[in-house]
């Protein structure tokens, strides 16, 4: 078993490292620039990992360049790896949850429509592996004070849904919500009456990652698509401003990534890594 | 207006009017030609822009046709559409985006027969939305049409065409095109000076592209109607017409006009300055000699005929100077001749006056001598007594002639003023008067007459001349000549009157002129001499006369201490 595995990631290495650390198998041993070194918590439980980032559109090039392991959600890379007999692909656990941050109240009888909306979003809106959120913990974590009432801020909010311009999944979800605003408005009504009322005037707009939630809180947007890493505890959602109504995050879908590795690594190393990142239901030790 | 001002004005007019006329003519001709050229060029470029728009529509159609061919050969797409293969759904959803990028389009959506969007390139997640009217409306436009397509970021205007493909009996519509934004319009604009604006029904418009925003220099070159499928997502669509307006900035042409105007204005100003300077120089060259000539001419009079008009100029002013010089020389010669004639006349006058005065002085002597000769012949014994009696007359006449001679010797007699007895002088004159035989001389002398301060000789000459004239006025007939004296305002008044023929008004007016006489053999100097002598004494002369009623001449001598300023004689007919 190699002493360390060179793992290319298309997401932020810090985010992946934090997720892996949260899962308990690894801990961060060193950070050098955009490269993160992880070591196994349990001796001989697996190789240490060196995470370095590759461009999202360069995942296939990384494969062709002979990287040991690639952790990505890019469907084109996954499809490409499937055509390569020397590569194997293992899904990770559902490690990211997307929700809609808004201030408006949610209809109490909207659960069926909300499920329909989640199904709708999970089946075509995004290009990564996704599934609708069912019994998510995020909504209960993100709104400890309960659902806020519609505030004056939300009444004058601009008819737009913002997302992080660095997140393709969030952009796709926002775009689909915009599209549904004219074709299936009842689904948006399950989220928020103000969203449904905006209808055709609703726009999607990418903003800086650090300002997504702030746009909603200051009335710059009626809603924001936010991504919350799935940790063992509650999702971490840092919202600025203590004097504003508590926002509500309506979970929509969750996504996961794929571990693409060369078949030559099959064995204890890959098994250990797959066990570390994989869903216990799918990739056991 | 001075000659210089006239010259400057004339010069300015002569120089500026033609230049201004040329400037306006050239400006007008240039403006017309440039405008016509510019209009033709703009029209040609507008046609190019319209053709370019049309070519873009054709190009979109070509690319959609190619895409339709590609879709027929795409088995995965065929499976998804005809067999409903759910595994190929992501492929279908991403298909339009992929093909849109490949074909260079910026709007593409594939719809099934019901109008449901299967795949959208410009708005991937718009799938499953129904838009059944759009393909038919675009097809009815028979070319490219403008539509508002929805995207996640908001609606965009696109120039689209429609094509179709049949897969397994299922008709699919392919609606695709290019987004019409400011960049699109900028590419249509044939040049930097052109701008294109798109006006949609209802006031909605696309951005205009221009080198500069529309201003007073912007003119509309052409307006082209473009089919526009109004309405949009969520609303019914209808075919309308949008207007593509091509505008052109005339700033360059206007700048050229301004530049030409500035150059013309500068040329006119320069010409005006040169004309003014040249005319001022020329005026100075002409008017200065003329002014000098005028000053020289102003100095010319009969006493100053020595003005030099000599000049070296060979122009008109030189000719005028020479003419004036010649005229002055002629005047000088004429004046010399006139002075010579005057001198001769004066000499003659003096000779006649001397002759007259000598005759007057000799007359008493002649009378005395005639009397003595008569006494010697008739009464020789009384000769000594008569001689003694008449000797004062002889002595007085001799003294008179002596004084006269001395005065004439001086040419300009000077008065020998002293108190004198006017009555005594009157008596002497009366004694020497040559009266006609039947006439009588009467003396009316004031006894209390004070001495008169005058030159006795002058006083005697005055009275002698007046008495002589009075005697002559009797015309040899009988009558009376009266010599009178009287006090007058502190002075004395001497009067000589006759009962002769008197004078008419005309005769009186000329009576004191030199050499005017109505008597045969008269000198015409008597009264003129009297006038001058009275004036020398500072006295006054008055004549009262009437034809047939005689003449009375009064001479007033001012008092001793108050000499009167000489004044002209006054006549009373």
Interface residues (C-beta under 8 A of the other chain):
Chain A: X75 X123 X124 X125 X127 X171 X172 X174 X175 X176 X178 X179 X182 X183 X199 X200 X203 X204 X205
Chain B: X89 X90 X93 X94 X123 X124 X125 X126 X127 X128 X129 X130 X150 X152 X153 X154 X232 X233 X234
